[in-house]
Amino acid sequence: MNLEGVRRLWVSINFVPGFRFLIFSCVWFSVTLLIWAPNGLGKGGGARSGRDSSQGTKRTEKQATGSTLGFITRNEFVIAYGIDAQYRTLSNPLLAEPRIVESGRKLYMSRCSECHGVSGNGRGKQSEYIDPFPTDLTTDYTLPVSQDAYIYWTLAQGGARFNTQMPRFKDSVGMQKLTYPLQESEIWQLAHYLKTLNSASEKEK
């Protein structure tokens, strides 16, 4: 088709109802995508979510089980692949007795409240300096994935694997030793207390 033929085709198409609007819409959408994708869509949006990170892109299981996971949350990982195999079968060996829960409360106040807040709502004194915001513990543990193994995994391994600033509380092989690690029993005590934050939240509703 020569240039004259192309011109005549373009003129005739312009008479089709809504054609110009369709072309404009496609151009507008393309420009918008180019502007926002690097800062928004590709990174879960501009606003901080208050979770580990609400950012999300599709990944293969091989990528997701690597040392870092980019923009995938712990919850998303569990839904797709299950709890990390190292922790999957764990259950809390301690009974939720008052003295155990109280020990967990003391640990929480000394090791967690500065970021997650005294009430566990994710708005502690240091939260404004953390991106993404610390998790709201009064709601996070209402999720189906938040079982004993999930809580232990979160506390032991921290959030580096999910690109958050959640610290790890247990020494791991091949990683720099912690100055003040938690013992296994202390992690379980803390796990019991975290569940009371959820319970208190439910009672207030």
N, C-alpha and C positions, 0 to 999 in steps of 0.2 A: 504494500500500500504506500503510495507516494504522499508527499506533504499535504497536497490539496485534499486527498482522501481523508487524511487524519483530521484536517481542519473541519471538513464537512461532518465527519462522525462526531466530533466534539460539539459542534453547533446543534446537531440533532439530539444528542444525549441531554443537552442542557434544557431541552423542552420537556424532559421526563419529570413529572411532579416529584418534588422532594429531593431531586438529585443533588442540587447545590447544597442543601442542608446536610445531606449525607456526607458529602465531601468535606464540608466545614467541620462536622462532628468528628470525622476520622482524624483530621489534622489537629484539632484541639486536643483530642485524647492522646495522640502521639506526643505532642509537645508537653502536655501535662505529665505524662509518664516519664519522659526524659528528664524533666526538672525534678520530680519528686522521688523517683526510684532510687537514686544513689543515697538519699538522706532519709527516706521514709520506707517505701515498700520493701527494699532489700534489707532493712535493718529493723523491721517491726514497728515503724512509725517514729515520729519525733518525740512523742511524750513518753516519759518514763512510766513503767507499768506498775511498779510496786511489787512485782513478783521477782523470782530469780532473773527472768528476762522474758518478755512476751514475744521476743523476736523469733521469726521462724522461716526457714527455707528447707526445701526437701533435701534429704540426704540418704545415701545408701547406708546400710547397717555397718559396713566396713568403715565409712567415714564417721558415723555416730559413735562407734566404739573406740575411736582414737583417743589421744591424750587430751585434746580439746574438741569441743563440739560446735564452735561458732555460735550461730543463733538458734539454738534449740534449748528448750527448758528441760529441767529434770523431769517434770511431769510428762512432757511430750515424749521424752526418751522412754520413760516407763511404759506409757501407752503403746509405743511402737515396738519396744524390744524387751520390756520387763526390767525389773530391778537388777542392778549389776550382779553378775553371777557370784562374786565374792561375798555378797551380803544376802543373797536371795532367800536363804533358808533360815535366817536368824529370827529368833523370837525373844522377847524380854524374859530373862530368867528370874527377875525380881518381882515379888508381889507388890501391888500398888498400896502398900501400907502407909499410914500417915508419916512415919519417920522417913521412909524412902522418898515420898513425895516432897517432904520438907527439905531433905538433902538436895533433891533436884532443884527446888526453888532457890536455895542458897547459891547453887552453881549457876543457875540462870541469871540471878541478880549480879553476880560477879563477872560472868563471862559473856552474857548475851544482851542484857538490858540496855547497854549503851547504844546499841544499834537497833534492836527490835523493840525497845521501849519496855517500861516496867509492866505494862498490861499485855505486851506481845503484839501490839497493833502495827508494828513496823515503823514507828515514828520516835525512835530514841534520840538522844542528844546528838549522836553522830550521824543520824540518817540523812541529814541534808547534804552531807559531804560524800555520800555513797550513791553510785549510779551503776546499775539500777537500784531503786530503793530496797531496803531490807524487806523480806517477806512479812506479810501480816499473818502471824502465827495463829491468831484467833479464828482465821478462816481456812488457812492452808491445810490444816490437819482434819478438815471435814471431808476432804477429797478421798475417793475410794483407794487411791494408791498409798495413802499415808498410814501404812501399817508399821509394825515394829521394825521390820527390816529396812523400810524406806527411811524412817527417822534415824536409825543407827547409821545408815549409809551417808545421809546428809551431814550428820554431825562428825562422823569419822573422816570423811573425805573432803568436806567443804565444797565450795562452789567454783573453784578454778576451772574445773572441767567444763563448766557451763558458763564461763565468762562472767561470773559474779565475784564480789569481794567477800563472800561468806568464807571465813577461815576454816581450816580443818583442825580437828581437836585430837586426832590420834596419829601417832608416828606411823609412817609407812616405809616399806623397804624401797630404797633408791631415792628417797626424798630427804631434804634437809631436816634434821631432828628439831622438834619443837622445844621451846624453852619451858612451856608449861602445858604439856599434853594432859588430856583427861584419861583416866584409867577406864577400862571397859565397864566396870561397875558404875562409874560416875556417868558415863554416857547413858546407861540404862536408867539411872536415877533421873537424869535430865529428861529422858524420853517420857517417863511417867509424868513429870511436871508439865511438859508441853501439852500433854493430853488434857490436863486440867484447865489450861488456858482455853482450849476448845470447848470444854464442858461449861466453863463459866460464861463463855460467849453465847452458847446455846440457851442457857437459863435466862439470859438477859433479853432474848428475843420475845 
